[in-house]
């Protein structure tokens, strides 16, 4: 970690910041590149909170001369806008993607699986970055310095771009899973802990796509007489609240864990 630069990045992010929505610029990246050089990548993930499906991370190196218009936190965008920007970014930016499947999540825990996926995303970039800006307060071990930025997907253009790539990639994976498990509604709730998802688990059971290390899924298995419940989650994202949907609380906000409806 480069703590002094993390502080500098937050300072740049606050310059001229108004309330909820402000146009993202390349100012943060420009400041960090002046210190460390280019290329710089933004890193973000999608899917830490759901009961099912993989967690997906993306690393994006923007071309400052060809930045698509409208990039912001993926949660603030409609699906059609995300899809459009996904295509634009694939045409103009360097992109790496890492996917941690359910087996890895259950084996290593969601936090470690997320950090691993971030490592894979950065490693998949065509050119190794000189520095990475990572959303949140924890960064994976990388070959380059990594700066963390809480709410980075709403403040930093490169992290916002990574959030779009990760979100659209994961949504499409969940839509594909819906073809395999047509009764669970993955195409609608994307694996998050909604009432609809809970009802589908009651009616149709737990699938291979579900995270058995997550307590709501364990409780469903226990009620079906298939397993004993155990609390193994050690990451704040392991909760029934759909943390990556547009209704999510702001990053860093504390939320109460809720049991899934019986």
N, C-alpha and C positions, 0 to 999 in steps of 0.2 A: 504494500500500500504506500502511496505517496500522500501522506496526510496533509502536507502544506499545500499541495496542488488541489486536493479535495476542497480545502477551505477556499482556495482561489476560485474554483469552479462554482461553488455556492455563491460567492460574492458576485461573480459575473452574472449568474442566473437571476439574482435579485435586482440587477440594474434595470430601472424602468419598469419593473414588474407591476402590473395592475392586478385586479382580482382574478377571476376564474380563467378567462381566456385571453391569451396574448399570442401574437404571431411569433412562432419560434424562428430564431435566426441561427446563423452559424457562429455566433459570438463566443459561446463557450468553447467550441472546438478550436476557433482561431486563437483564443488565449492559451489553451493547453498545447496546441501545436507549436506555438511560439516558444514554449518551454522545452518540449520533448521532440518535436519534429513529427512528420507524417510518415505513413498513414495512421489515422486514428479511427478506431471502431467504437460504435455504440453496441451495448449488449443488453438484452432483456429476455424475459421468459413469458410463457403463457401456460397456465394449467397447473399451478401448485395446489389450488384448493379443491378441485373436483374429486368426486368419489371414483371416477373411472377415467381410463384413457391415459396417454402419455403426458409428460411435461416436455414442452418444446422450448428451446432457446434459439435465439438468432443473434448474429453479429453482423453489423452493417458498416461498411466504409462508404460514405457519401462522396460523390464528386461535387465539390463546392460550386463548380460551373454548371452543373446539371441537376440541381436539387428539385424534385417534383414539388409543385405547389400544393399546400394543404396538409402537409405532414404535421401530425400532433399525436398525442396519446391515443392509442388504438381504442381505448374504452370510450373516448369522446366522439368516435366516428360511427356512422351508420355502416352496415355491412357492405352496401354498394360502394361507399367511399373507400372502405378498407380494401376491397377487391381491386378497385381502380388504382389505388396507390401501390398495392402489392405488385401489379403489373408494371407500373412506372418504375418502381424501385428495381425490379428485376432487369429492366432495360438500361438503367443508368448507374447502378451502384454495384459494389462488390458485396456478396452476401454469403454467409456461412450459416448452416443450420445444424443443431444438435438435438437428438430426440432420445429421451430416457423412457424406456417402456415400463409397463406395469411391474414386470418381474424385477427390474432394477429398483424401482420405487419401493416395493415391498421388502426387498433384500437390504437396501442401504439406508432407507428413510427418504422422505421427500426433499429435505434440504440437500443432502448429499447427492441425490439424483439430479437435482436442479443445477448444482454447481458443476457436476460432471457434464451435463448437457451444454452448459455455457462453455466449458473447456473445449468440447467437441465443435461447437459453433465457431469459436475463434480459430481453432486448428483447421477448419474447413475453408477459411478465407484464402483466396488465390495468392495474396501477398501478406506475410506476417505483419501485424500492426506494430507500431512503435509504442503505442499506449492504448488502453481500453477504458472506456467510460461505462460503468456497470450500474444498472438500476438497482436501488435498494441499499442495504447497509452491509452486505456481505459480498465479497468477490471471490471467484475461484482462483486457484493457483494458475498463473499464466506465465508464459515466457517473457512477457512484457509487463511494465508497471500497470496497475489497475486502480482506477479511482472510482469509489462508490458515490452514488448520488441518490438520496432518498427523494422520491417523486421525480426521478430523472426522466421518466417517460412523458411528464408534463412540462419539463423545463429545458430539455436538451434535444436538439433536432436529431442527432444520430441515435440516441436511445429511443426516441419516439419512432423512428424508422424501424428499429429492431423490434419494437413492440408490435408494429403492424405486421411485419413478416412472421413473427412467432405466432400471433393470434390467428392470422388467416391460415397458416400452415396447419395449426392444431385443429381449427374448426373443420378444415377439409378432411383431416384424419378421422375426426369424430363422425362426420357425415358418411365416410366410408364404413366405419364401424356400425352405423345404423343399418346398412345393407345386410350386415352379418347378423345383427340382433335387432330385427325390425320392431319388436314390442317394447323396447326400452326408451325410445324417444331421444336417442343420442343426437339426432340431427337438430333437435330443438333446444335441449338444455346443455348439450355439449359435455355431459358427465357431471355437471354441478349438482349440488344437493338441493334440488327443488322439490316441492311437494309432488309434482308429477313423477320425478325420478324415484322418490321414495315409494309411491304407489306402484310403480312398475316393478320395483324390487319385491314388493309384497306379492304381486300377482305372478311374476315370471321368474323370480329368483336372481341370485348373483351370477354374473357371467365371468368368463376368463378376462374380460376387459376391466373388471372392477379391482380396486386397490384394497386388498384384504388386510393391509396394515392400517387402514383408516377405520377409526372407531365406529362411525355410522354403518359401514359395511359389515364390520364384525358383529354389531348388534343385530343386523338383519340375519346373518348366518346363525347367530345364537338363537334367535327366535324361531328359525327354521330347524333347530336342533342339529346344526352342522358344525358348530364350533363354539368355543367358550370365548366370551368377550375379553379383550385385553387392551389397555391403553398403551400403545407403543409410539404414538405420534410425539415427536420432539420438535416440531416446527410450527410457528403460528399459523401457517397456511393450512394446516390440517384441521379443517372445520367444515361444518355443513353450510356455512354461508358461501354463496358463489362469488369468490373473491376477484375474479377477473371480468365479471359482467359489468355493463355500464353503471349499475346501481351500487357498485362497490364503494365502501368507505374510502376516503382518501388514504393513500399510502402512509403508513406510520400510525394510523389511528387504531386504537385498541378496540377489539370487538369481542363480544362474549361468545364462547363456544356454545352451540346449541345441539341437543340431541336430535337426530332425525326423527320425524314423526313416526309413530308405530304403525 
